Amino acid sequence: MSLPDLALPLVKKLSPEAAHNATIHGLKLGIGLPKTSPDRWGTAVELPKSGLKLANPVGLAAGFDKNAEVFRPMARFGFGFLECGTVTPQPQPGNPKPRLFRLSEDDGVINRLGFNNHGLGYFVRRLRRVAPDAVCPVGANVGANKTSDDFIADYETGITATYPHASYLTINISSPNTPGLRGLQGKEALQTLLERCGIALARAKDLHGAEKPAFLKIAPDLDEAEMSDIVEAVRDHGAWLSGLIISNTTLDRPSSLMSADAGESGGLSGAPLFEKSTRVLKDMASELFGEFDLIGCGGISSGEDAYAKIRAGAHAVQLYSALVYHGPGLVAKINADLAALISADGFSSVAEAVGADLPSRG
Ligand SMILES: Cc1cc2nc3c(=O)[nH]c(=O)nc-3n(C[C@H](O)[C@H](O)[C@H](O)COP(=O)(O)O)c2cc1C
């Protein structure tokens, strides 16, 4: 067992935010980390549109390593890819504390952090210490400052600054904790955002040569009309947009929640998000499967959960909240169980299992 896994019972005695900060400090020290080879499970997968080559399909979701400080130590737990951020152009403190809550009885988390981060300058300095892909693909998730008077300009700035140093980029318009941000998912705003981001990406590509994939990260709280607007917009920008990450946290509070902090405002993640985010993933996959790469995120804490997302149409998956309860050693277990499930169903690769539950493929 690694030191971070051994220390988990102690860390859990701290407040959630102090626990996170202690974990980041511990990871930076780099003591007692495992050296799990990400390709040991024979579950390599290539994302068809973006061309991203992953040693396994299990990634770290954005928000854990907001400042790109610990992606190298985190890679040692066996992740197939890692996403740093969300980073905003200017440093910002985020919302007042407390702003992070464990819903222990529900295996859930509520956060209203509000993109607390050290800003792009710091992020890029950290990211460029390591060549992209030196550990595994490392993505940069970009967002907008709370006080910005042009959110879209902040995404352009983020894309331009991180492009040379990241393996892929994520345009995050789905955090519920920056007022107005989710409004960018609306029909007209999304078209404008994608137009301007497409131009920023093309410029960066001309400047730096290498082509970097870009993903759009969406919320799970979308009705049918909003989903079809997103489908239309991403199709219009399919020339440069590689895919979608589905999903961010939810504003829903399922009636099944039992924890005392269930009424806190913010985005809910972890087990209570699994069903909803998988449904949105499957709905989006029924439209976009084969056209775009889809990354499934939300409530994954086991090989079964990861496998369900893959069968629903995800080429790869990401997780965060389950690490709060189970520690980073969970990544190896999820990978091992996922490999066993894939082969038990007679698939010879992850790619064969992708979308197996979709009517068009089943
Ligand atoms: C504490 C916390 C902070 C997060 N911060 C971000 C963020 O900065 N950017 C982002 O795109 N998603 C962020 N997320 C959302 C996660 O990346 C992920 O989409 C969501 O939590 C669902 O996955 P999970 O259930 O495995 O946690 C955050 C989640 C948590 C729990």
Ligand as a Chemical Component Dictionary entry (heavy atoms), coordinates in Angstrom:
data_LIG
# 
_chem_comp.id                   LIG 
_chem_comp.type                 NON-POLYMER 
_chem_comp.pdbx_formal_charge   0 
_chem_comp.three_letter_code    LIG 
# 
loop_
_chem_comp_atom.comp_id 
_chem_comp_atom.atom_id 
_chem_comp_atom.alt_atom_id 
_chem_comp_atom.type_symbol 
_chem_comp_atom.charge 
_chem_comp_atom.model_Cartn_x 
_chem_comp_atom.model_Cartn_y 
_chem_comp_atom.model_Cartn_z 
_chem_comp_atom.pdbx_ordinal 
LIG C1  C1  C 0 -13.664 19.283 -5.109  1  
LIG C2  C2  C 0 -13.955 19.264 -6.558  2  
LIG C3  C3  C 0 -13.434 20.253 -7.374  3  
LIG C4  C4  C 0 -13.684 20.233 -8.736  4  
LIG N1  N1  N 0 -13.140 21.199 -9.534  5  
LIG C5  C5  C 0 -13.325 21.143 -10.884 6  
LIG C6  C6  C 0 -12.699 22.066 -11.744 7  
LIG O1  O1  O 0 -11.947 22.945 -11.316 8  
LIG N2  N2  N 0 -12.925 21.962 -13.076 9  
LIG C7  C7  C 0 -13.737 20.984 -13.614 10 
LIG O2  O2  O 0 -13.887 20.911 -14.833 11 
LIG N3  N3  N 0 -14.333 20.077 -12.814 12 
LIG C8  C8  C 0 -14.150 20.127 -11.482 13 
LIG N4  N4  N 0 -14.745 19.203 -10.668 14 
LIG C9  C9  C 0 -15.639 18.205 -11.277 15 
LIG C10 C10 C 0 -14.912 16.898 -11.565 16 
LIG O3  O3  O 0 -13.886 17.073 -12.498 17 
LIG C11 C11 C 0 -15.914 15.851 -12.111 18 
LIG O4  O4  O 0 -16.432 16.306 -13.335 19 
LIG C12 C12 C 0 -17.071 15.592 -11.160 20 
LIG O5  O5  O 0 -16.665 15.655 -9.820  21 
LIG C13 C13 C 0 -17.705 14.210 -11.404 22 
LIG O6  O6  O 0 -16.778 13.167 -11.188 23 
LIG P1  P1  P 0 -16.669 12.358 -9.794  24 
LIG O7  O7  O 0 -18.075 11.985 -9.415  25 
LIG O8  O8  O 0 -15.792 11.184 -10.093 26 
LIG O9  O9  O 0 -16.059 13.302 -8.837  27 
LIG C14 C14 C 0 -14.513 19.209 -9.296  28 
LIG C15 C15 C 0 -15.021 18.213 -8.460  29 
LIG C16 C16 C 0 -14.766 18.229 -7.118  30 
LIG C17 C17 C 0 -15.337 17.138 -6.254  31 
# 
loop_
_chem_comp_bond.comp_id 
_chem_comp_bond.atom_id_1 
_chem_comp_bond.atom_id_2 
_chem_comp_bond.value_order 
_chem_comp_bond.pdbx_ordinal 
LIG C1  C2  SING 1  
LIG C2  C3  SING 2  
LIG C2  C16 DOUB 3  
LIG C3  C4  DOUB 4  
LIG C4  N1  SING 5  
LIG C4  C14 SING 6  
LIG N1  C5  DOUB 7  
LIG C5  C6  SING 8  
LIG C5  C8  SING 9  
LIG C6  O1  DOUB 10 
LIG C6  N2  SING 11 
LIG N2  C7  SING 12 
LIG C7  O2  DOUB 13 
LIG C7  N3  SING 14 
LIG N3  C8  DOUB 15 
LIG C8  N4  SING 16 
LIG N4  C9  SING 17 
LIG N4  C14 SING 18 
LIG C9  C10 SING 19 
LIG C10 O3  SING 20 
LIG C10 C11 SING 21 
LIG C11 O4  SING 22 
LIG C11 C12 SING 23 
LIG C12 O5  SING 24 
LIG C12 C13 SING 25 
LIG C13 O6  SING 26 
LIG O6  P1  SING 27 
LIG P1  O7  DOUB 28 
LIG P1  O8  SING 29 
LIG P1  O9  SING 30 
LIG C14 C15 DOUB 31 
LIG C15 C16 SING 32 
LIG C16 C17 SING 33 
# 
